[in-house]
Amino acid sequence: MSLPNTTHEPARELPIAAEYDVLVCGGGPAGIAAALAAARGGARTGLLELHGCLGGVWTAGLLSWIIDHENKQGIMPEILSEVQKRGGRSSGADGRPTSAYDAEIMKWTLEEMVSATGVHLHLMTRLCSTKKDASGRLTHAIVESKSGRQAIAAKVFIDATGDGDLGALAGCGFEVGHPETGLTQPMTLMALVTGLEAKSIRQFFNYDAASGGTFEPKERLNDLLTSLGTPPSYDKPTLFWIRDDLFAFMANHEYGVRADDAAGITQATVHARAEVHRLVRTLAGAGGVWKGLRLVATGSQLGVREGRRLHGLYQVGLSDILEGARHPDAVCRGRFMIDIHAFGTGKTRGLEKAPGKTRPYDIPARALVARDVDGLLFAGRCISGDFFAHASYRVTGNAVALGEGAGNIAAACYHTGQTPRDFVTQQYEQHFTQT
Ligand SMILES: Cc1cc2nc3c(=O)[nH]c(=O)nc-3n(C[C@H](O)[C@H](O)[C@H](O)COP(=O)(O)OP(=O)(O)OC[C@H]3O[C@@H](n4cnc5c(N)ncnc54)[C@H](O)[C@@H]3O)c2cc1C
């Protein structure tokens, strides 16, 4: 007898756990900035996050390195300054703080910043469904936590889940992967290592890419691991210097896994963790300058480079990146290269060829407004863009700026009573009537 492949979940009444002006789903770099901006704009703001800490890939993912933050104003430099005050940043060879940070101090800093701003925090709470009214406007997020299944009501919602869970659950159209193959960039499990003396392994890391970093240290590390009989699945293995007794280690690629495939992610996580242990043991076994190397921690979250790209009122495209687009409703200026990690189907285990060079470009507010559902904004890597544009704007300096932009729009909607769609469209149209 074959088992049926569906089952029926009976309808039930849900308690409404909270009511907010703005609810931000996902507490990564984008979600934190969105919540801070919305709360500072006067809106009663909730922030829900499935992990037991804030920061997303910064903390649960142990990323440890922030790209494209240097030209940002507002919340991005504020976070860096708060992390620095708590001793979570170090100065590189030129005496200036690098792009690295201590993930544990980042967790603490973000919790303090969010609490000081009056954001209502729901940790270890997963968004799992949504409810809309008869007009199609989003009204409730349905969540699961140790308190059971509950609803949270809000006037405006922000999807900062990275993978676009809220948008997809609410019925937004979206795209995933390369336009021709559907393949997505590989996932990576980050790690922290200790027991190395920085000056003895100087040829294997850059203090900061911004201060003249090159690929050579990664190539040396790849050659070393290969000569020891353990070629890493990412052939640009990287040591990020955090401080003299702490490095982040990025050396593995999990190919062909989609962000919405729970079984695939489970398998990839187990596989990646085993590879990280193997690589660290191999290096430590080589002795010499590597003798004391030890693994401190691996991420509790496999790093996802690419999930859903939700449909908004504007789609950031490759031409925006190559031509250095300017938009009257810009919320972020991106500058990072088009960084496509190998798909795993060709010869490279490193990076795919980029289709051109980035010229600093604007991301307009319209790319943050849901096209298919009312009352919904996007922030971070799930905003509306094509595959190649995403490969540039996906980094966390931009995620914070996009979150701040979405939070500001949400707060403005709270004050005007408008939907994000009406508010942003009106602002955009006003620009053309005034100029
Ligand atoms: C291995 C790797 C290396 C990278 N290297 C760099 C780098 O060096 N520098 C850099 O700046 N960027 C780097 N990036 C890119 C960058 O990390 C991401 O694009 C960035 O995380 C985007 O931020 P975000 O806030 O949109 O998403 P995320 O950081 O993914 O945050 C999303 C948050 O939402 C939560 N969430 C998800 N679904 C739900 C749900 N259903 N319910 C409740 N909560 C939910 C998650 O737990 C998470 O906290 C790298 C990415 C990876 C994977």
PDBQT file of the ligand as one rigid body, heavy atoms in Angstrom, charges set to zero:
ROOT
HETATM    1  C1  LIG A 501      29.846  31.981   2.754  1.00  0.00    +0.000 C 
HETATM    2  C2  LIG A 501      29.454  33.382   2.441  1.00  0.00    +0.000 A 
HETATM    3  C3  LIG A 501      30.447  34.324   2.357  1.00  0.00    +0.000 A 
HETATM    4  C4  LIG A 501      30.102  35.649   2.123  1.00  0.00    +0.000 A 
HETATM    5  N1  LIG A 501      31.089  36.573   2.155  1.00  0.00    +0.000 NA
HETATM    6  C5  LIG A 501      30.738  37.853   2.387  1.00  0.00    +0.000 A 
HETATM    7  C6  LIG A 501      31.690  38.780   2.879  1.00  0.00    +0.000 A 
HETATM    8  O1  LIG A 501      32.878  38.470   3.037  1.00  0.00    +0.000 OA
HETATM    9  N2  LIG A 501      31.253  40.015   3.203  1.00  0.00    +0.000 N 
HETATM   10  C7  LIG A 501      29.944  40.396   3.026  1.00  0.00    +0.000 A 
HETATM   11  O2  LIG A 501      29.615  41.530   3.348  1.00  0.00    +0.000 OA
HETATM   12  N3  LIG A 501      29.025  39.538   2.540  1.00  0.00    +0.000 NA
HETATM   13  C8  LIG A 501      29.379  38.283   2.237  1.00  0.00    +0.000 A 
HETATM   14  N4  LIG A 501      28.438  37.365   1.839  1.00  0.00    +0.000 N 
HETATM   15  C9  LIG A 501      27.081  37.798   1.432  1.00  0.00    +0.000 C 
HETATM   16  C10 LIG A 501      26.187  38.098   2.592  1.00  0.00    +0.000 C 
HETATM   17  O3  LIG A 501      26.524  37.309   3.687  1.00  0.00    +0.000 OA
HETATM   18  C11 LIG A 501      24.671  37.958   2.397  1.00  0.00    +0.000 C 
HETATM   19  O4  LIG A 501      24.236  38.242   1.164  1.00  0.00    +0.000 OA
HETATM   20  C12 LIG A 501      23.976  38.705   3.530  1.00  0.00    +0.000 C 
HETATM   21  O5  LIG A 501      23.838  37.784   4.566  1.00  0.00    +0.000 OA
HETATM   22  C13 LIG A 501      22.693  39.348   3.240  1.00  0.00    +0.000 C 
HETATM   23  O6  LIG A 501      22.114  39.777   4.482  1.00  0.00    +0.000 OA
HETATM   24  P1  LIG A 501      20.590  39.510   4.793  1.00  0.00    +0.000 P 
HETATM   25  O7  LIG A 501      20.283  40.246   6.051  1.00  0.00    +0.000 OA
HETATM   26  O8  LIG A 501      19.800  39.810   3.566  1.00  0.00    +0.000 OA
HETATM   27  O9  LIG A 501      20.464  37.931   4.998  1.00  0.00    +0.000 OA
HETATM   28  P2  LIG A 501      20.919  36.933   6.160  1.00  0.00    +0.000 P 
HETATM   29  O10 LIG A 501      22.221  37.305   6.741  1.00  0.00    +0.000 OA
HETATM   30  O11 LIG A 501      20.805  35.573   5.564  1.00  0.00    +0.000 OA
HETATM   31  O12 LIG A 501      19.832  37.139   7.299  1.00  0.00    +0.000 OA
HETATM   32  C14 LIG A 501      18.536  36.593   7.206  1.00  0.00    +0.000 C 
HETATM   33  C15 LIG A 501      18.020  36.337   8.608  1.00  0.00    +0.000 C 
HETATM   34  O13 LIG A 501      16.673  35.915   8.545  1.00  0.00    +0.000 OA
HETATM   35  C16 LIG A 501      16.488  34.777   9.386  1.00  0.00    +0.000 C 
HETATM   36  N5  LIG A 501      15.402  33.978   8.788  1.00  0.00    +0.000 N 
HETATM   37  C17 LIG A 501      15.407  33.344   7.601  1.00  0.00    +0.000 A 
HETATM   38  N6  LIG A 501      14.235  32.731   7.389  1.00  0.00    +0.000 NA
HETATM   39  C18 LIG A 501      13.461  32.978   8.476  1.00  0.00    +0.000 A 
HETATM   40  C19 LIG A 501      12.146  32.595   8.867  1.00  0.00    +0.000 A 
HETATM   41  N7  LIG A 501      11.365  31.838   8.055  1.00  0.00    +0.000 N 
HETATM   42  N8  LIG A 501      11.669  33.011  10.070  1.00  0.00    +0.000 NA
HETATM   43  C20 LIG A 501      12.453  33.789  10.902  1.00  0.00    +0.000 A 
HETATM   44  N9  LIG A 501      13.708  34.177  10.572  1.00  0.00    +0.000 NA
HETATM   45  C21 LIG A 501      14.213  33.784   9.383  1.00  0.00    +0.000 A 
HETATM   46  C22 LIG A 501      17.830  34.056   9.347  1.00  0.00    +0.000 C 
HETATM   47  O14 LIG A 501      17.996  33.228  10.467  1.00  0.00    +0.000 OA
HETATM   48  C23 LIG A 501      18.809  35.236   9.333  1.00  0.00    +0.000 C 
HETATM   49  O15 LIG A 501      19.137  35.674  10.626  1.00  0.00    +0.000 OA
HETATM   50  C24 LIG A 501      28.750  36.008   1.960  1.00  0.00    +0.000 A 
HETATM   51  C25 LIG A 501      27.758  35.052   2.010  1.00  0.00    +0.000 A 
HETATM   52  C26 LIG A 501      28.095  33.741   2.240  1.00  0.00    +0.000 A 
HETATM   53  C27 LIG A 501      27.023  32.734   2.319  1.00  0.00    +0.000 C 
ENDROOT
TORSDOF 0
